[in-house]
Amino acid sequence: MNGEGKFVQGDTAEFEAARHEMVARQIRDRGIGDERVLNAMRAVPRHLFVPPEYKSRAYSDEPLPIGEEQTISQPFMVAAMADALLLQGHERVLEIGGGSGYQAAVLSQLALEVIAIEARPALAAAAADRIDRLGYRNVSLKIGDGSAGWPSCAPYAAILVTAAAPSVPQPLVDELAEGGRLLIPIGQDEHQELLRLVKKEGRIDRQSLYACRFVPLVGRYGQRQDARETNRG
């Protein structure tokens, strides 16, 4: 693993046992077999990424609120998205929708570098502090309109979007490296599908992976235009 996730204060034996049970029942038994992904899900303490009132439900098979009408995704979906990126450990990954920082922490165990973009400053600041305290040194949290990507660090071997867009944002396609994978939920409300796009010699191959349900992507290329204007690096 590339991240430095490890035992931290607040990760008790009870939570560790619940995490192993989560991986066995919710993830492995539902078809995710990549041991690197399974180990990443075992390593990252999800209960430290949710508000205190939800800690007892941190390893349940459900998304949970994290504030500002946003959620931390269902554990299976976090694992399925990580698995679908086909990471080998040497990649630079862009995550759109940093949220609590949980998905970025999982990806940090699978890639060389993770850059996560969050449009909401309060969520971004909390996630950055959490990532720092837990020791995930290969994760950077940025504030900005993630629907337009983060061109200063492009190209990316993998891009993961954790909110639903009406269509695939062209800037994300442009920032994808040759052979790179873009994973994005497309659609509105309850009618969404998770797509994987692969850039091959200037062409884009598309594959539908799962029916899904994510919060709307905000920003210039999203379903809502209320992302705050910020300087982008």
Secondary structure, DSSP 8 states (H G I E B T S, - for coil): --S-----TT--HHHHHHHHHHIIIIIGGGT---HHHHHHHHHS-GGGGS-GGGGGGTTSSS-EEEETTEEE--HHHHHHHHHHTT--SS-EEEEE--TTSHHHHHHHTTSSEEEEEES-HHHHHHHHHHHHHHT-TTEEEEES-GGG--GGG--EEEEEE-SBBSS--HHHHHTEEEEEEEEEEEEETTEEEEEEEEEETTEEEEEEEEEE---B-BSTTSSB---------
